[in-house]
Amino acid sequence: MMALGLFVFELRSAPFQEMQHKKAWRHPSGSAVGVRPESQFLGLDEETVTLSGVLYPELTGGELTLLQLDEMADQGTSWPLIGGDGYLYGLFVIESKEVTRSVFFSDGAARQIDFTLNLKRVDDNAVDTLGGLLGNLGGLASLGLGS
């Protein structure tokens, strides 16, 4: 499905049912007398990805999966976000995680865990650099110099 660093979103870990990808661009405007405000393009603004899904610990990941995500977030490190199709979204940090537990076993463990993971892109040109490095490594490998 997708990978965030070495964490793979799959049926056994945290299969998400919904992915929201938000990108924005900055266009501040300044007031002028008698005309519409003039707008100026300043470039990219924030980019976020929100993954949400439901865990059923009997079938999918559960509390340990959520702890892995907590440990990644606690490090404050940016991680490459890569789609299952190989698309590199960029470097993201885990900004927040929401968890709702319901339908409990007799010992109090949740049978159903709804989660939402909010990611924020933190790189600028790192994806271009990473792509260039990977391209160079591929070129070296074809020359027999990459191993």
N, C-alpha and C positions, 0 to 999 in steps of 0.2 A: 504494500500500500504506500508506505512512505518511511523515510528514515530521518531522524534528528540526531546527528552525530552517529554514535554506535547503537542508539536505541531504535529498534525497528518496530513500527506500528504494523501489527499483523494479528490474526485471529487469536494466537496464543498470548499476546501481550495486551495491547490496547487498540482494538479495531475501532476506528472512528466511523461514524455514520454521516458526518457532515463536516465539510471544510469550507471556511469562509476566508477569502483572500482579499484584503483591502489595501489599495494603493492610492496615494494622494499626491497632488502637485500643488506648489505654492503660487498663488496669483494675488498678491496684495494690491489694493487699489488706493489711490489718493484722490481727494476731493478737488474739484475745480469749479469755478463759478460759471453757471449757465450751461454746462455740458455734463455728460455722464462722467462718473469717476473713471480715471485712467487706471488700467491694470498693467502690471508688470510681472512677467514670468520669472520666478526665481529658482525654479528647479524642483527636484523631488522633495516630497515631504515624507511622513512616516508610512511604513508598510507593515501590515500586521497579518498574521494568519491565526485563525481560531479553529481548533479541532474539537469536536464534541462527539461523544458516543456513550455507549452503555456497556459496562463490564458485567458479566455473569461469571463469578469466580469458579463455578462448577465447569464452565466451558471455555472461558477466556482467562485473561490475566485478572488479577485482583489487587489486594493490598500491597503485595511485593512490587507489582508493576508501578503502582502509584508512588511507592517509596523510591524506586529508581528515578522517576521523573523529579521527585523532590531533591534527591542528591545531585542531579544534574543542575537544577535551578540554584541550589545552595552554593555551587561553585562559581556562579556568576559568569560562566564562560559562554562564548558564542559557539554555536554548533551549526554545521552545514545542514540545511533542510533539502532533502532530495526526494522527489516523487518516485513512485514505483516505475514510472516510464523513463526515469533517468534525468528528468528536468531538475536543474539546480536552481532553487528559489533564492538562495543567498545564505548568509550567516545570520542566525537568529538566536536570541536569548529567550528563556522561559520567563515571561513577565508575570504570569499568575496562573493558578490552577484552582478550579472550583470542583468540589466533590459533593454529591448528594447520595447518601446510602438509604436503601429502603428494602422492604420485603426480607425480614430477618429470620435467620435460623434460631432454634431454641437457645443456643449459646450466645446470641447477640450479634453474630457475624452477619454481614449483609449478603443477601443473595443477589441483589442488584445494586450496581454502583454507577451512577451517572457522572460523567466528568466533562469538563470544559477546560481546554488548555489554550492559553493566550500567548502567542509568540510575537516578538518584535524584531524586525530586521535591524541589524546594527552595522553592517558593512557598507562601504561606499563602492569602491572599485575592487574589493577583494575577490568578487566572483570573476571579474575579467582577468585578474591576476591568476587566480586558481585555474581558470580555463586555459590561460596561456601556458602555465606550468604543465598542465596535463597534456596539452598539445605538444610541448617541447619534449616531455617524457616519451610520448608516443613516437615522435620523430627519432629520438635516441634509440628506442627499442627497435625500430625498423632498421637502424644502422648497426644494430648489435651492440650499442654502447650503453643501453639502459639497464643491463643486468649486472 
